[in-house]
């Protein structure tokens, strides 16, 4: 008869004719059962979609496809592998010739691509649907906005109109809500609607108040790091040292100063096409 102990050994009683009595022997298992954890599978994800919770991506100096790269510590674009990778926006308002944000990406590629210096010129011509930017110098932030919308098929803005080229004039024009356009006053609720997918601000113009005028850019992407509305919103722009700027978002509220220290008095609203 055999029985087992908790130590894994099996004991058996056998009949020994020489002693005519029972004695106990110990049988030691010859094999040991070992459980090996399942291997961990690493998955590479594509750029996140608007409204999804993501983890900040780090990389550089050459960003992968679908991303911009920016170094917040040394604000001269992407110069090492510890820079931030910012997803490129891919939705938002669309005109007869494509989305506004897609045209903004083309203009960014035409800006000077050196590490240091102002992005205040177009080094190549960008054309789409009969509209052409031409190479340009003195390429201010409003030129970037005007060209972006014209390349997408919206012809209401012009670089030949002083009221459109002036940041304060462009702000007043959008506030007047001309046909087909809307001005959305800033509030954390608007940013929350953007984050939840209720209102896509991609390609809209973000107006930030400064001491003398407005800092403006095209909304690129809202990165959400928590479900509580914490993250970073990025804009594309010209006429500054950086063609992309990132503003921290805390509890759906956009902070006044960007991650590379662009100081403003805060966002006042968004200019969009309906």
RAHUNOR-V997710 format. One record per helix or strand of 3 or more residues. SS is the DSSP state (2 for helix, 1 for strand). FROM is the first residue (numbers start at 1). LEN is the number of residues. Records with the same first field share a line. If there is no record, write none. Layout:
SS = FROM-LEN  FROM-LEN
//
This chain:
1 = 2-3  10-7  21-7  57-3  67-4  83-5  181-5  205-5  214-11  231-6  244-7  253-6  266-8
2 = 100-11  141-11  162-4  167-9  188-9
//
